[in-house]
């Protein structure tokens, strides 16, 4: 009887420690008029302070240094998981609207 009582008392603790988790991928949805050539030329005007002095070679180098988690799935847990599902932010370089960041969550 004591074991049953102990199990019943421990069950609420077990279920209260469960956290909601979701898997999300950071996506950059490009504006329709942006081409890869335009992105390369924009990136080549931005100073690269991470690896060396000078500008980025192309768009891929810019993205790899500044947004390493782009297009990679990551698990998010806790009370703020809803923020990832509703996150949306415009991405501008100088006065050019490149696109919109958002999370694609499962």
Legacy VTK file of the C-alpha trace (Angstrom):
# vtk DataFile Version 3.0
C-alpha trace
ASCII
DATASET POLYDATA
POINTS 106 float
0.000 0.000 0.000
2.851 2.393 0.794
4.441 1.710 -2.599
1.200 2.478 -4.393
0.811 5.706 -2.443
4.390 6.683 -3.233
3.831 6.003 -6.957
0.636 8.052 -6.965
2.422 10.948 -5.287
5.287 10.834 -7.810
3.101 10.794 -10.939
2.243 14.533 -10.843
5.948 15.365 -10.548
6.742 13.205 -13.545
4.146 14.834 -15.783
4.781 18.373 -14.575
8.395 18.183 -15.754
7.393 17.577 -19.399
8.329 20.433 -21.699
6.832 21.259 -25.040
9.432 20.976 -27.787
9.285 21.745 -31.499
11.745 21.335 -34.354
12.188 24.514 -36.380
14.192 25.508 -39.436
15.196 29.136 -40.003
14.168 30.111 -43.553
15.000 33.203 -45.605
12.312 33.747 -48.216
13.783 35.991 -50.899
11.924 38.815 -52.578
10.837 37.814 -56.083
13.002 40.370 -57.893
16.251 39.354 -56.141
18.595 37.252 -58.277
21.734 35.403 -57.203
23.840 37.838 -59.257
22.311 40.769 -57.405
22.896 39.026 -54.056
26.542 38.380 -54.978
27.090 42.027 -55.907
25.441 43.203 -52.667
27.579 40.840 -50.574
30.749 42.026 -52.295
30.117 45.560 -50.992
29.861 44.477 -47.338
33.061 44.468 -45.237
33.949 41.027 -43.870
35.289 41.566 -40.367
35.076 37.886 -39.381
37.836 36.240 -41.381
39.920 38.986 -42.951
39.821 42.590 -43.964
38.066 43.111 -47.246
34.642 42.286 -48.600
32.762 39.020 -48.895
33.447 37.051 -52.055
29.808 36.152 -52.712
26.373 35.670 -51.161
27.136 32.167 -49.881
30.149 33.384 -47.929
28.071 36.200 -46.403
25.299 33.812 -45.324
27.720 31.188 -43.967
29.469 33.719 -41.713
26.405 35.679 -40.571
23.599 33.090 -40.497
25.150 29.659 -39.863
21.837 28.232 -38.626
19.971 29.160 -41.827
18.179 26.132 -43.343
19.257 23.881 -40.457
16.716 22.210 -38.191
17.066 22.886 -34.471
14.984 21.699 -31.507
13.500 24.449 -29.315
11.982 23.635 -25.920
10.383 25.593 -23.133
7.776 28.216 -22.546
8.817 30.388 -25.506
8.294 27.798 -28.282
5.288 29.753 -29.560
7.575 32.665 -30.417
9.323 30.542 -33.032
6.040 29.652 -34.725
5.061 33.314 -35.081
8.524 34.836 -35.720
8.844 36.894 -38.894
11.394 39.595 -39.615
12.230 41.585 -42.737
15.859 41.393 -43.850
17.374 44.550 -45.297
20.896 45.361 -46.435
21.293 49.106 -46.709
18.073 50.147 -48.479
17.460 46.856 -50.305
14.805 44.487 -48.989
16.370 41.041 -49.407
13.501 39.027 -47.994
11.872 37.739 -44.812
13.207 35.466 -42.077
10.768 33.033 -40.474
10.820 29.643 -38.765
9.227 26.595 -40.364
8.238 24.503 -37.312
7.016 20.914 -37.062
LINES 1 107
106 0 1 2 3 4 5 6 7 8 9 10 11 12 13 14 15 16 17 18 19 20 21 22 23 24 25 26 27 28 29 30 31 32 33 34 35 36 37 38 39 40 41 42 43 44 45 46 47 48 49 50 51 52 53 54 55 56 57 58 59 60 61 62 63 64 65 66 67 68 69 70 71 72 73 74 75 76 77 78 79 80 81 82 83 84 85 86 87 88 89 90 91 92 93 94 95 96 97 98 99 100 101 102 103 104 105
